[in-house]
Amino acid sequence: MHDEYEIAGLKSGTVAPTGRMQATLAVAFERSGRSLHSGRHATVRVCPAPAGHGIVFRRRLKDGRAIDVPALWKFRESQPLSSAIRREGVLVRTIEHLMASLSALKIDNALAEIDADELPIFDGSATPWCEAIQEARRVEQPHPCRTIRLRRTVSVQDGRRRIKIGPGTGLHVTGHVALAHFGSIDWSGAITQESFVREIAPARSFGRYVRAMAGRAYGYATRKDFLQGVSPRSAALLVRGRVLGGIRVPGEPVRHRILDLIGDLALAGHPVEGRVAAFHTGHELNHALVAELMRDESAWELV
């Protein structure tokens, strides 16, 4: 699939193995649930795919057509409070939690068939996706995995929001947010399969309760797909200095920002190796970093 949908800016030619082979799922899995923004029910079936296929979403339309939308940065479309891709007019949104889980668990090739335009949100975390992937099992393929390795630092900034990525072994992320009534919240560490499942995946989408309910009311009144599925069951909702239902993991808000970041970085089309420092980042800035990185071919190499 990467050959058919050429990744702009990626260098061609012979590459050296990075120490691991490409991988896909041993068997398909299916999950269903309510979506965060539309509030509608969606079913996703994630299937094994051949080497070089990449991660591709297949929308099943009501007219019987099936449109493939590769999870690549050049198909990215700006949408409120989510990551989305669009091809041939067909939208797939809120893909970040599944993308992060596939990336962290080193699944390079998969076909995700979906019967709606938005993936389920579940409890707002990536744990349901991780559990499904682990149950389906990872299987290696006889082709080396290529990795984007940083040669020098690339950064983007928007006011106090800033994010940068520089050379480093593996993927290491430092995140920082500061929230009223919570103060500064920080997390830093290497992103491995184990650390992601244990420390990052359980962190839920979060927001102020009053703002979330106002957003849901706005979406309902204007008939827009915006926060129609938000509730304490699908997000960590903040009320002054506490979280309704309690904190799931220490520093949950910054860990969730890192979860989203990992999913957004995956739209580069290959695993990214480097050290990331993210301050008050969100989807827009994450995608700006990926776009800047892909445009600046001198800043990285494909190995």
N, C-alpha and C positions, 0 to 999 in steps of 0.2 A: 504493500500500500504506500510506503514511503517513496517508492520509485514512481508510482502513478501520480501521486500528489506531491510533487517535488517541493522539498522544504527550502524556501528561499534563503540563500546565504550559506547553506551547508556545502562544504567542500567535497568533491567526489574523488575517487581514486582508491588505491589500496590503503587499508588502515591496519594498525596493529591491534591485537586483542587486548582488552582491558583487564583480563583475569577472570571474566565470567562469560558464559554463553547467554544468548537471548533465551527468554522463557515465555511460556503461555500457561494457560490453565489445563489441568488434566481432564476436567469435565466442566460442563456448563453449570451455572447456577442462576436462579431466578429469585428476585425480591420485589415486593410490592409495598406501596404505602402512599400516604398523602404528601403532596408537594408543598413547599414553603410558600411560594408566591401565588400560584393558581388556586391552591387548596384542593385541587382535584386529585383523584387516585391515579397512580401510574404503576406500570409493571415493567421491570427491566430484566432482560435475560442476557447475561454476560457469557460469551462462548469462547472456546479456544480459537486461535487464529494462527496462520502459518508465519514463519520467520519473515521479517521485513514488512509485515502488515501494519504494525503500529497499533495504536488504540483508535478505533473508529466507532462512532455512534450511527446506528441505522434507525431512522424514523419510519415507522409503519403508518402510512397516511390512510385516511378514511376511503380514499378513492382506489385503494389497493396498491398504490405505488410504494416503493421503499427507496428512500434517499439516504445515501451514506454521507456523513459529515465527519471528516477526520479531526481528531483532537489535536490540532496544530494552531500555532499562534496566528497565522495569516487568516484563519477563518474566525478569529475571535470577534465578538460584537459586544459593545458596552451595554450592560443591563444593570438596573439597580440592585445592589446588595447580592450579587451572584456573578459567577463566571459563565459565559455563554459563547456558543459557536454557531455560525450560520453558513449554509452553503445552498445554492440554488433556491434561495428564499425560505429554506427550512431551518428552523431554530431548534437548538437543544440547549437548555439552560440548567443552572445549578449543578454543574458537573464536577465542581472542585473537590468534594469529599471522596467520590469514587476515583477521580484522577489521582489524588494524593495517596489513596490506599494502594492502587495499582503500582504507582511509582515507588513508594516506600517498600512494598513487598516484592519489588523487582519482577513485575509482570510487564513485559514489553509489548506483547501482541495479544489483542483481544477484540472481539466484536460485541458491542453492547447494543442490543436491540431494545427499542423503547416504543411504547404505544401512545406516548404523549410528548409534549414539548418540554417537560420539566421532570427531573429525576426526583424520587421520593426524598424527603428530608429526614425521616425516621425521628430520632430523638435530638437531632441537631449535631450529632457527632459522626465520626467515621468508623466507630466500632462495629456497627452492623455490616458495613462493607468489608472490613478486615476479617470478621468472623466468616463471612461467606467465601472470601478468597482462600482463607486457610482451610476451610472445609473442602473446597473444590481442589485444592492442592496445586502447587507450582511444579511445572515440568520443563526441564531445559530442552533447548533445540540446538541442532548442530550448526549454529552460526554464531560468530562472536558478537558480543554487544558493543556498540560504539558509544563513546561518552564525550560530552562537551567539556573540555578541560580549559579552565581560565588561564590566560597568559598574563593579563593585567586587570586592574579593577575597572568595573563599569558601575556607574551610579546614576540615579535619578532622584529628583527632589521636587516637592510641592509644598512650599511653606515649611511648617515644622515636620511634615511627613518626608521621610527620606529612606532610601534603601540602596545598598550597594552589594556587589559580589566581586570577590577577588580570588586569586589563586589559593589553592588548598587541596589537601587530599580528602577524598570522599565529599560528603555534603555536611557542612557544619553551619548551624543557624543560631544567631543571637537575636532575640526579639525584645522590644520594649514598648509598653503602652502606659499611659498615665490617665486614670479615670477619677473623676470627682467621687469622694467618699471611699475610694479604694487606694488612692495614691499610685505610686510607681509600681509596675509589675514587670518582672523580667524573667526570661528563660534563656538558657544557652546550652547547646550540646550538639553532639554528632547525631545525624539522622540515620539510624540503622533500622532494620526490620524490627528488632526487639524494642528499641527506644521509641519508635513511632507507635507501635501497638500499645505499649505500656504507658507512655507519657504524653503523647500528642493526640492520638486517635480519640480518646474518651472526652476531649474538650469540646463543648457544644457551642454552636452559634450563640451569640449573646447580643443583648441590647437592653436599653432602658424600657421597663414595663410600660410606662406612660407613652413613650414614643412608638413602641411596637403596636399598642392598641390603637393609637391615633392613626398610624399607618394602615392598619387593617381596616379601620373605619373609612379612611380615605379611599382605599382600593375598592371597598364595597360600594361606596356612594358613587364613584366614578366608573364603576364596572371595569376596573383595571386589575390585571393579575399582579397584585402587590400585597404581600404579607397576609394573604387570605388563609394560610395554614399555620400562622404563628400562634403559639400558646406556650404555657409552661411545659407542655409535653414535647415540644419541638425545638425549644431554645432555652438557654439560661437567661432568664429575665431578671434584670437588676432593679431593685427598689432601694434607693439611697445606698447604704453600705452593705446590703445583703443580696443574696440570690434566692429567688423563690424556689423552695425545695432543697436548697443547700448547694454548696460548691462540690463538684465532682472530683476535681483534681486541684492541687494548689496552683494559684495563678492561672486559673482556667481561661480568662480572656486572652492573655498573650499567647497561651498555647494554641488556642483556636486560630488566632491570627497566623501562627506558624503553620498550622494545618492547611489553611487556605493558601498560604504562600507556596507550600510544597505542591499542591494541586495546580496552581497557576504556573509554576516553573515547568511542570510536566508538559505544557503546551509547546515547549521548545522542540519536542519530537524525539529527543534522546535524553538519557540521564545527564544531569548537570553536576559537575564536580567543582566545588569551590567553597569559600567561606562567605556567608551572607550575614549582613547586619541590617536589621529592619527596625525602624523607629516610627511608630504610629502608622504602619502601612495598612493598605487595604487592597481590594481587587484592582482598582484602577492603577495604582502605583506599581503593583506586582506586574501587571501586564505591560506597563510602560517600560519596566526594567527588561522584561523578556524581549520586547520589540527593539529596544536599544541594543541589547546584547546581540540579537540576530542580525541587526544591520551593521554592526561593527565587527567585521570578520577578523580584523587584526587582533581582537581582544581574546580570542579563544582558538582552540584547535579541536578537531574531531579525531579521537584516537581509539 
